[in-house]
Amino acid sequence: MHFLSAELEDYIADNSQQEPDILRALTRETHLKVIQPRMLTGHFQGRTLSLLSKIINPKYILEIGTYTGYSAICLTEGLQKQGELHTIDVNAELYDIQRKYFVKSGYGQQMFQHTGNALEIIPQLNQTFDLIFIDAEKKDYLKYLDVVLPKTKSGSVILSDNVLWSGKVIEKLDPKDKTTKILQEYNKRLAAHPLLDTVLLPIRDGLTLSRVK
């Protein structure tokens, strides 16, 4: 589902910060070499992530769901000089393209790649994260929230992607559609969570911004 017309989406992108050349190159290579290129964050949302990161100026960032690394590079644009970004993806085949562009970005030494199950990896990380971006397996969103909250502090920000799920969250639920049901539950939990201030933004496929109290 497109929430805005293609013309309006183009206008929004044209009147937002220009997309960096390295991210254009990463987008092109992803479309040429990797399946499901629609999973890329894209220009407008990428600039949104970059600006939010610059406002927060995090020392430690956690990303769940790296794909080819577009969103990770956007998030590092606001990272402190001695900061770190830890990004997790289940697909080991994407490691090399991620690393290639992380190095090109100039942030390579601050970007740490983890391959495997995020639910197993996150408890092993020692950092307390200022900014967390959740954009991996939607069926695990509730579990991701449970495992990341102990890794936050007051003022930490959690970003959750694809929370509108192409509009399915407001349609009649197919009993077989477990993913949509979980996202509905996830959205309700974020909105009602006593430790979080939350607003769901209609950016692309839905981006929720939650701040730990």
KEMARNU-725877 format. One record per residue (C-alpha): x, y, z negated. Coordinates in steps of 0.2 Angstrom, whole numbers, plus 5000, padded with zeros to 4 digits. Layout:
 east north   up
    X     Y    Z
...
//
This chain:
 east north   up
 5000  5000 5000
 5006  5017 5005
 5000  5030 4992
 5006  5045 5003
 5006  5047 5022
 5023  5044 5030
 5023  5062 5035
 5021  5068 5017
 5034  5055 5012
 5046  5062 5025
 5042  5080 5019
 5046  5076 5001
 5063  5068 5006
 5067  5083 5017
 5064  5095 5003
 5074  5085 4990
 5093  5083 4987
 5101  5076 5003
 5105  5058 5002
 5124  5055 5000
 5133  5048 5015
 5139  5032 5005
 5121  5028 5002
 5116  5030 5020
 5130  5018 5024
 5125  5005 5011
 5107  5006 5017
 5113  5003 5035
 5124  4988 5030
 5110  4981 5019
 5097  4981 5034
 5110  4973 5045
 5116  4959 5033
 5105  4956 5019
 5087  4949 5018
 5073  4959 5011
 5080  4976 5014
 5064  4984 5008
 5070  4981 4990
 5082  4995 4992
 5078  5010 4981
 5079  5023 4995
 5082  5041 4997
 5068  5049 4986
 5068  5037 4972
 5087  5037 4972
 5088  5055 4970
 5075  5054 4956
 5086  5041 4947
 5102  5052 4950
 5094  5068 4943
 5086  5059 4928
 5104  5052 4924
 5112  5069 4926
 5099  5076 4913
 5102  5062 4901
 5121  5061 4904
 5122  5043 4897
 5138  5035 4890
 5131  5018 4893
 5119  5012 4907
 5111  4995 4909
 5103  4990 4925
 5093  4974 4927
 5092  4970 4946
 5107  4976 4956
 5102  4970 4973
 5116  4978 4985
 5120  4992 4972
 5110  5008 4979
 5102  5012 4962
 5117  5008 4952
 5127  5021 4962
 5113  5034 4960
 5113  5031 4941
 5132  5033 4939
 5131  5050 4946
 5125  5056 4928
 5137  5045 4919
 5149  5052 4906
 5168  5052 4911
 5172  5038 4899
 5155  5030 4902
 5150  5012 4908
 5137  5005 4919
 5133  4987 4917
 5122  4979 4930
 5115  4962 4931
 5109  4952 4946
 5105  4933 4948
 5111  4932 4966
 5130  4929 4967
 5130  4931 4986
 5128  4950 4984
 5143  4953 4972
 5155  4957 4986
 5144  4970 4995
 5140  4978 4977
 5159  4979 4973
 5163  4986 4990
 5152  5001 4988
 5155  5003 4969
 5173  5006 4974
 5169  5018 4988
 5158  5028 4976
 5173  5032 4965
 5165  5025 4950
 5171  5007 4953
 5181  5006 4937
 5166  5011 4926
 5154  4999 4935
 5153  4981 4927
 5144  4967 4937
 5136  4953 4928
 5129  4938 4938
 5116  4927 4930
 5100  4927 4920
 5098  4944 4912
 5089  4937 4897
 5104  4927 4893
 5117  4940 4897
 5110  4956 4888
 5111  4949 4870
 5129  4946 4873
 5133  4964 4878
 5139  4974 4863
 5134  4992 4869
 5119  5002 4864
 5112  5009 4880
 5107  5027 4883
 5098  5023 4899
 5091  5007 4905
 5084  5003 4923
 5073  4988 4924
 5070  4982 4942
 5072  4963 4943
 5060  4948 4942
 5043  4956 4938
 5036  4940 4929
 5050  4943 4916
 5046  4962 4913
 5038  4958 4896
 5053  4948 4891
 5066  4961 4897
 5057  4974 4886
 5059  4963 4871
 5077  4960 4874
 5083  4978 4879
 5074  4987 4864
 5087  4980 4851
 5100  4988 4863
 5093  5006 4862
 5093  5020 4850
 5082  5035 4847
 5083  5045 4863
 5087  5031 4874
 5077  5031 4890
 5070  5015 4899
 5065  5016 4917
 5054  5003 4924
 5051  5001 4943
 5037  4994 4954
 5024  4995 4940
 5010  4999 4952
 5014  4984 4962
 5007  4991 4979
 4991  4996 4970
 4987  4978 4964
 4987  4983 4946
 4970  4992 4949
 4962  4979 4960
 4952  4964 4956
 4964  4951 4948
 4967  4935 4957
 4968  4922 4943
 4982  4914 4953
 4992  4931 4953
 5003  4929 4938
 5014  4943 4943
 5001  4957 4943
 4993  4951 4927
 5010  4952 4918
 5013  4970 4926
 4996  4975 4919
 5000  4969 4902
 5018  4977 4903
 5010  4994 4908
 4998  4993 4893
 5012  4988 4881
 5023  5002 4886
 5009  5015 4885
 5004  5009 4867
 5021  5004 4860
 5024  5013 4844
 5042  5015 4847
 5040  5023 4864
 5034  5039 4872
 5029  5034 4890
 5023  5042 4906
 5020  5032 4922
 5025  5042 4937
 5017  5039 4955
 5035  5038 4963
 5036  5026 4977
 5029  5009 4970
 5027  5017 4952
 5041  5022 4940
 5038  5022 4922
 5048  5033 4911
 5049  5028 4892
 5059  5037 4878
 5063  5028 4862
 5057  5038 4847
//
